[in-house]
Amino acid sequence: MGSKLVKTTSSVGGVALALWPAVLVAQGEMRPFTFAFDVNALVILILLSILVLMFFLAIWLLHRIEAIKHVWGGKRSEGRDAKYGKYIQQLDAYQIDRLITAIRKKRVAKRKRGSGALRNVPLVILFSAISITTMGQRLDGNKVVGTLWGEAGIIITIALLLIPILAGFFIMVGKASRILKQYRQKMQSGEAEAFADYLSHVEDENTEGELLERKQALDYRLTNAELSGTETAADRMGIINIRESSGLPFVAVKKKAQKRPNIDPKLSKLIVWYLVAATFWLLFGTTVGQYLGIKFVAPDIDQLSWLSFGRLRPVHTNMVFWGWASLGMLGLGYYVVPHVSNVGISSLKKGWYSFYLINAAVVLGTLSLMAGINNGGGEYREYIWPIMALFGIGLIITLLNFLQTVAKRTTREIYISNWYIISAVIFALVITIVAYAPWWQDGLGETIIQGYYMHQGVGMWFMLFMLGVVYYLLPQQLNRPIYSYSLGILAFWTQILFYTVIGTHHFVFSAIPWWLQTVAIVGSVGMVIPVAAGTANFLMTFKGAWYKIKDSYTLPFFLIGIVFYFTGSLQGTAEAFRYTNLLWHFTDFTVAHSHLTMYGIISFFLWAGIYALVPRLTGREAPQSTVGAHFWLALIGLMFYTIPLMYGSTLKGMMWMDGKPFIDGVSMMMPYWLWRAIGGSLMWLSHLFFAYNMYKMLVVDRALDIREAAIQQVAKDDNKTN
């Protein structure tokens, strides 16, 4: 029944998605060439969305009811011994120990009463099978007739009617869900009581022996010296080359990762707060971006100054840059830096100071941009300098914290992850100071600095930092060392050499000196070296472990990030040449390119790191189905967003080169902007799944543990007896 519901839901979702563009442009007033916004289309769209939402909620409730019926119907059909036998097989060592104690106390009490008769329960066969089973477990395009729908009074009336109806519907769904949850807990409690009654009659000595044997098996731990022994390695024959210490040679020496100590709970709390704040800014920032995408199709959807495109666009970009990506990276960095140094973080207090300052910068920056207060300068530096100073101070504190941590390391070498991460923080501080210093904020100087700042922000802050995180987490997830330390060092230094000179390739054919433009183009070509080296290093680390991808929900995110690292970076190289710059620059091609890099690389790497790290901190994992939904919606949405924009922008650039009027290019792009809105909607939906997954990884599931409840009941009854 569950599979049929999933298929039905998928079919209806596909039909709704296919009809979405038709609904938007079906009305005559919504033709791509007019930029007019038809209220009728909005009403129909809202009603359709509400109906679809109600349908999915009804499907969800039905699915929950069927799931409960299936689970408990199956339990009733099982035999008593078989059902409780499964519970006994799943007891851990601590629960078995408490059960044995209760059995012994009950036996002693009966002997004191002179009762030698013991009730034999046929559990010996069940416990004999435990060791074996556990080893194997693994509309017509015309206008709508009449004008009622366009009247403000009709619209307001409909809205007022819909509000209580929708509120009642959601309350009904919430109450139904709560009743179902209470019913499930009641059934689980009854099951636990029945299991406790079953265990209360387990008193024979054979059964106790089986329990003790099972407990010993569960308590057994390997010494990790069964094969190698405990003797020091020696080579008296001179056949084997034994190295006491390999140091850090330029040519890679492969070795297995050292076992790391358990993470400090206080550091775990700090990391989780960074990642939770990043998740909030991702949802907020991409909701703003989703609204901006809709404005391309319906530009007059609102008439409020603080919701204008010119104000909301920098809100979106800065929020996802400094809120989502920066906080997410720093959260992961607070795990990676101390772990590869084999010490604790130098100062938790400094970590919290950075957290407060960066979040304050994003909040104040968002409010100032929506109020029309901005730097008046280039892209991504719209925050006024006092606000950006808060961000910079946060980075200074972080840099000091990381440097002090690395200085206290217990390993001889500085692992390459810390090279990348600390260098990224240093470059972020340098480019921020250069971008906001007052000495070159006029004329061509400002233009050159803008290209420097904009490109270094992406390549030397976000990219450099995330590559450092990947150099630690990818080998960890694959359980194998990085393929080549040498390729990592080559990629590190060549990225610093070439990426720092390519900013002015955004201003080809401008008044900037021709030689400086040429240097930027040459540097862009040189970026092939670090990109190819890094990509090869990551892909070769997968060598012999490709089969692990199908059993992992973190590795697909890593792999997609690696693929976009190669394709997105080399796309930037291709855009730098003079002809392609003439063709694509100032079109939406650059928008597609920026999303391929910041979303396809940085965000996918961030998600991979979060899904790999948070379960280790909290002990709870997200549902695999919703992780899969997040992955595919984000990937498909990114393709729907970028490919139409790149194709349409190529046509637009050719129109400009042919001397066509500017407005013709705008009209031609309308269908591609519609695809942009569809792709952005899918990406935004994936972020809702991601937020849900974060919730599931952080919040304790309070479902009743039948086995634990039964053990507690047995112990409670035993105490009453004594």
WOSULZI-V125712 format. One record per backbone hydrogen bond with DSSP energy under -1.0 kcal/mol. NH is the residue of the N-H (numbers start at 1). CO is the residue of the C=O. E is the energy in kcal/mol with one decimal. If there is no record, write none. Layout:
# WOSULZI-V125712
NH&CO&E / NH&CO&E
This chain:
# WOSULZI-V125712
5&1&-2.0 / 6&2&-2.2 / 7&3&-2.3 / 8&4&-2.6 / 9&5&-2.8 / 10&6&-2.5 / 11&7&-2.4 / 12&8&-2.6 / 13&9&-2.5 / 14&10&-2.3 / 15&11&-2.4 / 16&12&-2.6 / 17&13&-2.4 / 18&14&-2.3 / 19&15&-2.0 / 20&16&-1.1 / 23&19&-2.3 / 24&20&-1.8 / 25&21&-1.9 / 26&22&-1.2 / 30&27&-1.8 / 31&28&-1.1 / 34&31&-1.8 / 42&38&-1.4 / 43&39&-2.5 / 44&40&-2.6 / 45&41&-2.5 / 46&42&-2.7 / 47&43&-2.7 / 48&44&-2.7 / 49&45&-2.4 / 50&46&-2.4 / 51&47&-2.5 / 52&48&-2.6 / 53&49&-2.5 / 54&50&-2.8 / 55&51&-2.4 / 56&52&-2.4 / 57&53&-2.3 / 58&54&-2.3 / 59&55&-2.4 / 60&56&-2.5 / 61&57&-2.4 / 62&58&-2.5 / 63&59&-2.5 / 64&60&-2.1 / 65&61&-2.4 / 66&62&-2.5 / 67&63&-2.2 / 68&64&-2.2 / 69&65&-2.5 / 70&66&-2.6 / 71&67&-2.5 / 72&68&-2.5 / 73&69&-2.1 / 74&70&-1.9 / 75&71&-1.7 / 76&72&-1.9 / 77&73&-1.3 / 83&79&-2.6 / 84&80&-2.3 / 85&81&-2.1 / 86&82&-1.6 / 87&83&-1.3 / 88&84&-2.4 / 89&85&-2.2 / 90&86&-1.1 / 91&88&-1.5 / 96&92&-2.4 / 97&93&-2.3 / 98&94&-1.9 / 99&95&-2.1 / 100&96&-2.7 / 101&97&-2.0 / 102&98&-2.0 / 103&99&-2.3 / 104&100&-2.6 / 105&101&-2.3 / 106&102&-2.1 / 107&103&-2.1 / 108&104&-2.4 / 109&105&-2.1 / 110&106&-1.9 / 111&107&-2.1 / 112&108&-2.0 / 113&109&-1.2 / 114&111&-1.5 / 115&110&-2.3 / 123&121&-2.8 / 127&123&-2.4 / 128&124&-2.0 / 129&125&-1.5 / 133&129&-2.7 / 134&130&-2.8 / 135&131&-1.0 / 136&132&-1.1 / 138&136&-1.8 / 151&148&-1.7 / 155&151&-2.1 / 156&152&-2.7 / 157&153&-2.5 / 158&154&-2.7 / 159&155&-2.5 / 160&156&-2.7 / 161&157&-2.1 / 162&158&-2.6 / 163&159&-2.0 / 165&161&-1.4 / 166&162&-3.3 / 167&163&-2.5 / 168&164&-2.9 / 169&165&-2.4 / 170&166&-2.7 / 171&167&-2.5 / 172&168&-2.6 / 173&169&-2.5 / 174&170&-2.7 / 175&171&-2.8 / 176&172&-2.8 / 177&173&-2.5 / 178&174&-2.2 / 179&175&-2.7 / 180&176&-2.4 / 181&177&-2.1 / 182&178&-2.6 / 183&179&-2.6 / 184&180&-2.3 / 185&181&-2.4 / 186&182&-2.3 / 187&183&-2.3 / 188&184&-2.3 / 189&185&-2.5 / 190&186&-2.3 / 191&187&-2.4 / 192&188&-2.4 / 193&189&-2.3 / 194&190&-2.3 / 195&191&-2.3 / 196&192&-2.5 / 197&193&-2.3 / 198&194&-1.9 / 199&195&-2.5 / 200&196&-1.8 / 201&198&-1.0 / 202&199&-1.9 / 203&201&-1.2 / 208&204&-1.6 / 209&205&-2.3 / 210&206&-2.2 / 211&207&-2.3 / 212&208&-2.4 / 213&209&-2.5 / 214&210&-2.3 / 215&211&-2.4 / 216&212&-2.3 / 217&213&-1.8 / 218&214&-2.1 / 219&215&-2.1 / 229&225&-1.9 / 268&264&-2.6 / 269&265&-2.1 / 270&266&-1.8 / 271&267&-2.5 / 272&268&-2.4 / 273&269&-2.0 / 274&270&-1.9 / 275&271&-2.2 / 276&272&-2.7 / 277&273&-2.4 / 278&274&-2.1 / 279&275&-2.1 / 280&276&-2.1 / 281&277&-2.3 / 282&278&-2.1 / 283&279&-2.2 / 284&280&-2.6 / 285&281&-2.9 / 286&282&-2.3 / 287&283&-1.5 / 288&284&-1.8 / 289&285&-1.9 / 290&286&-2.5 / 291&287&-1.9 / 292&288&-2.0 / 293&289&-2.1 / 294&290&-1.7 / 295&291&-1.5 / 298&294&-2.6 / 301&298&-1.3 / 307&304&-1.1 / 308&305&-1.5 / 312&308&-2.6 / 313&309&-2.5 / 315&311&-1.1 / 316&312&-2.7 / 317&313&-2.4 / 318&314&-2.5 / 319&315&-1.9 / 320&316&-2.1 / 321&317&-2.0 / 322&318&-2.6 / 323&319&-1.3 / 324&319&-1.8 / 325&320&-2.7 / 326&321&-1.8 / 328&324&-2.3 / 329&325&-2.6 / 330&326&-2.5 / 331&327&-2.3 / 332&328&-2.0 / 333&329&-2.8 / 334&330&-2.2 / 335&332&-1.2 / 336&332&-2.5 / 337&333&-2.4 / 339&335&-1.4 / 340&336&-2.7 / 343&338&-2.1 / 351&347&-1.1 / 352&348&-1.9 / 353&349&-2.1 / 354&350&-2.2 / 355&351&-1.9 / 356&352&-2.5 / 357&353&-2.3 / 358&354&-2.4 / 359&355&-2.0 / 360&356&-2.2 / 361&357&-2.1 / 362&358&-1.9 / 363&359&-2.4 / 364&360&-2.7 / 365&361&-2.3 / 366&362&-2.2 / 367&363&-2.1 / 368&364&-2.3 / 369&365&-2.2 / 370&366&-2.1 / 371&367&-1.3 / 372&369&-1.2 / 373&368&-3.1 / 375&382&-2.3 / 381&378&-1.3 / 388&384&-2.2 / 389&385&-2.0 / 391&387&-1.2 / 392&388&-2.4 / 393&389&-2.7 / 394&390&-2.1 / 395&391&-1.9 / 396&392&-2.3 / 397&393&-2.4 / 398&394&-1.9 / 399&395&-2.9 / 400&396&-2.4 / 401&397&-2.2 / 402&398&-2.8 / 403&399&-2.8 / 404&400&-2.4 / 405&401&-1.8 / 406&402&-2.6 / 407&403&-2.3 / 409&406&-1.6 / 410&341&-2.0 / 418&415&-1.4 / 420&416&-2.1 / 421&417&-2.6 / 422&418&-2.1 / 423&419&-1.8 / 424&420&-2.1 / 425&421&-1.8 / 426&422&-2.1 / 427&423&-2.7 / 428&424&-2.2 / 429&425&-1.9 / 430&426&-2.3 / 431&427&-2.8 / 432&428&-1.6 / 433&429&-2.2 / 434&430&-2.5 / 435&431&-2.2 / 436&432&-1.6 / 437&433&-1.3 / 447&443&-1.3 / 448&444&-2.8 / 449&445&-2.5 / 450&446&-2.4 / 451&447&-2.0 / 452&448&-2.3 / 453&449&-3.3 / 454&450&-2.9 / 455&451&-1.9 / 456&452&-2.4 / 457&453&-2.2 / 458&454&-1.1 / 459&455&-2.9 / 460&456&-2.3 / 462&457&-1.8 / 463&458&-2.6 / 465&461&-1.7 / 466&462&-2.4 / 467&463&-2.3 / 468&464&-1.6 / 469&465&-1.7 / 470&466&-2.5 / 471&467&-2.3 / 473&469&-2.8 / 474&470&-2.2 / 476&472&-1.4 / 477&473&-2.6 / 478&474&-2.0 / 479&475&-1.3 / 480&475&-1.7 / 488&484&-1.2 / 489&485&-2.1 / 490&486&-2.7 / 491&487&-2.6 / 492&488&-1.9 / 493&489&-2.3 / 494&490&-2.1 / 495&491&-1.7 / 496&492&-1.6 / 497&493&-2.1 / 498&494&-2.6 / 499&495&-2.1 / 501&498&-1.5 / 502&499&-1.0 / 505&502&-1.7 / 506&503&-1.3 / 507&504&-2.0 / 510&507&-1.4 / 517&513&-1.7 / 518&514&-2.3 / 519&515&-2.4 / 520&516&-1.9 / 521&517&-1.9 / 522&518&-2.7 / 523&519&-2.7 / 524&520&-2.0 / 525&521&-1.9 / 526&522&-2.4 / 527&523&-1.1 / 528&525&-1.9 / 529&526&-1.9 / 531&527&-1.8 / 532&528&-2.7 / 533&529&-2.6 / 534&530&-2.8 / 535&531&-2.6 / 536&532&-2.5 / 537&533&-2.2 / 538&534&-2.3 / 539&535&-2.8 / 540&536&-2.6 / 541&537&-1.2 / 545&542&-3.1 / 548&545&-1.6 / 549&546&-1.6 / 552&549&-1.5 / 558&554&-1.8 / 559&555&-2.9 / 560&556&-2.4 / 561&557&-2.2 / 562&558&-2.2 / 563&559&-2.5 / 564&560&-2.5 / 565&561&-1.7 / 566&562&-1.8 / 567&563&-2.6 / 568&564&-2.3 / 569&565&-1.0 / 570&566&-2.1 / 571&567&-1.7 / 572&568&-1.4 / 573&569&-1.4 / 574&570&-2.3 / 575&571&-2.0 / 581&577&-2.6 / 582&578&-2.1 / 583&579&-1.8 / 584&580&-3.0 / 585&581&-2.0 / 587&584&-1.7 / 590&587&-1.0 / 592&588&-2.2 / 593&589&-2.6 / 594&590&-2.5 / 595&591&-1.7 / 596&592&-2.2 / 597&593&-1.8 / 598&594&-2.6 / 599&595&-1.4 / 600&595&-1.9 / 601&597&-1.5 / 602&597&-1.8 / 603&598&-1.4 / 604&599&-1.3 / 605&601&-2.5 / 606&602&-2.6 / 607&603&-2.8 / 608&604&-2.3 / 609&605&-2.6 / 610&606&-2.6 / 611&607&-2.8 / 612&608&-1.6 / 613&609&-2.2 / 614&610&-2.3 / 616&613&-1.1 / 617&613&-1.2 / 618&614&-2.4 / 619&615&-2.2 / 627&623&-1.8 / 628&624&-2.3 / 629&625&-2.1 / 630&626&-2.2 / 631&627&-2.4 / 632&628&-2.5 / 633&629&-2.2 / 634&630&-2.1 / 635&631&-2.4 / 636&632&-2.8 / 637&633&-2.3 / 638&634&-2.0 / 639&635&-1.9 / 640&636&-2.6 / 641&637&-1.8 / 642&638&-2.6 / 643&639&-1.8 / 646&642&-2.6 / 647&643&-2.3 / 648&644&-3.0 / 649&645&-2.4 / 650&646&-1.6 / 651&647&-1.7 / 652&648&-2.3 / 653&649&-2.7 / 654&650&-2.0 / 655&651&-1.9 / 656&652&-2.0 / 657&653&-2.3 / 658&654&-1.4 / 659&656&-1.6 / 660&655&-2.6 / 665&661&-1.0 / 666&662&-1.5 / 667&663&-2.5 / 668&664&-2.3 / 669&665&-1.4 / 670&667&-1.2 / 673&669&-2.2 / 674&670&-1.6 / 675&671&-1.8 / 676&672&-1.9 / 677&673&-2.1 / 678&674&-2.2 / 679&675&-3.1 / 680&676&-2.7 / 681&677&-1.9 / 682&678&-2.0 / 683&679&-2.4 / 684&680&-2.6 / 685&681&-2.4 / 686&682&-2.2 / 687&683&-1.3 / 688&684&-1.2 / 689&685&-1.6 / 690&686&-2.2 / 691&687&-2.6 / 692&688&-2.2 / 693&689&-2.6 / 694&690&-2.5 / 695&691&-2.1 / 696&692&-2.4 / 697&693&-1.9 / 699&695&-2.7 / 709&705&-2.6 / 710&706&-2.2 / 711&707&-2.2 / 712&708&-2.3 / 713&709&-2.0 / 714&710&-2.4 / 715&711&-2.3 / 716&712&-2.2 / 717&713&-2.7 / 718&714&-2.2 / 719&715&-2.0 / 720&716&-1.8 / 721&717&-2.0 / 722&718&-2.2
